[in-house]
């Protein structure tokens, strides 16, 4: 009898112990201290979402690195935004990873209503740092931009991402919105004026109103400001119209570079043709080109031989021309020291999208030295016009009787083929 009573007592003890552990939460008051796992959060979506107000859910999962003997409770809270929990969206205030498991999944829910409002936002933090008995917590936050619009409106969203990974000095990934702050514009066709724009601090959303006049419009992206790190950005355009267009999107890989952050450059994403409450969307995907007339004038700067000045003109065929390159080198007594008898204007082959240009080898100068006429000089070069800074970088070379002066002079340690000139306008 004694042995039977002992066995029953052991079984009851085991049952009591199991029940107590299962009902206990790791909130700092656990009676059975678990080990200290790490906690991570995974999203089923990108952490920043721009969407039209509709009944929609977005999933997430909270995980710990090893099974615990107590429940682990994780807290969620709204930390920013003017959207209202319970009306515009919902999320659980806590989620609990049950003892004996390593994860829990739940959702954020976006609600639809009949009230026409401005775009509202909500930023929600998953984990608030009070979670107990954890070695490390890798929480995250999510942001929703919830657009409200009437049936005749067209909701437009713009997001972007680096075309390749970008990290800081500590190896941490730099977020897209830290690389660039972009604007989303509706313009006329061709682009001469802006109808409406959005230039917030994150991904952009705007409403193309059904009350706008019928006609053709461009959807345009450009920069409000950009990080100094030069990196290509992929652009994503989204379009929604209640009951007509549901989550349409267009992707534009490596569409712009952070170095394009100036007023003269923009990217045309799409053309919208409006007829009543009907919209026809045509993907364009076209970076603006330079107006070469803006780069006509006198440019000054320095090359390896001192101060220099060049002049650009636009000929009748719309081709940019240049003259004045290397005059300081050619005439300075401390350099080549020749007298120019004749000087030509050189044609520039400019890529109006990138600003890069080539000067094919062309006749340039006739000179004399000590009263004797010299063999004719030809010139070739390559460079870039930067429309954001109004600067021109040029590498050039004189060629005389088939001899390259860059090649010849380099053996003596001379480098005269770099010029950096600044537009004085």
URZI-V375471 format. One line per field, one symbol per residue. phi: phi as a letter, one per 40 degrees, with the letter a starting at -180 (. if undefined). burial: I if it has 24 or more other ideal C-beta (glycine too) atoms within 12 Angstrom, else O. Layout:
BEGIN
phi: ???
burial: ???
END
This chain:
BEGIN
phi: .cccccccccccccccccccccccbcbhbccbcccbccbbbbbcaccbbbacdacabbcabbbbcacbcbcbbbbbacbahbcbcgbcaaaccabbccdgbbaababcbcbbacccbcdbbabbcbgbgcccfbcabbcabbbbbbcbaccccbcbbbbaaccacbbccbgccccdcccabbbbbbbcbccbabcaabaccbdbbabcccccccibbbcbbabcaaccccacbcbbbbbabdgbbbgcabbbcfcbbccccaccbabccabbbbbgbbbbbbcbgbccbcccccbcicbbibbcbhcaabbbbbcccgccbaahcgcdccbcccbcgbcccaabcbcbcbcccbgcabbcdbcbabbbbfgbccdcbbbbabaacbccbfbbbbbbacbbfgcccccccdcbgcbbcbbbbbccc
burial: OOOOOOOOOOOOOOOOOOOOIOOIIIOOOIOOOIOOIOIIIOIOOIIIIIIIIIOIOIOIIIIIOOOIIIIIIIIIIIOOIOIOIOOIIIIOOIIIIIIOOOIIIIIIIIIOOOOOOOIIIIIIIIIOOOIIIIOOIOIIIIIIIIIIIOOIIIIIIIIIIIOOOIOOOOOOOIIIIIIIIIIIIIIOOOIOOOIIIIOOOIIIIIIIIIOIOOOIIIIIIIIIOIIOOOIIIIIIIIIIIIOOIOOIOIOIOOIIIIIIIIOIIIIIIIIIOIOOOOIOIOOIIIIIOIOIOOIIIOIIIOIIIOOIIIIIIOOOOOOIIIIIIIIIIIIOOOOIOIOIOOIOIIIIOIOIOOIOIIIOOIOIIOIOOOOOOOOIIIIIIIIIIIIIOIOIIIIIIIIIOOOOIIOOOOOOOOOIIIIIIIIOO
END
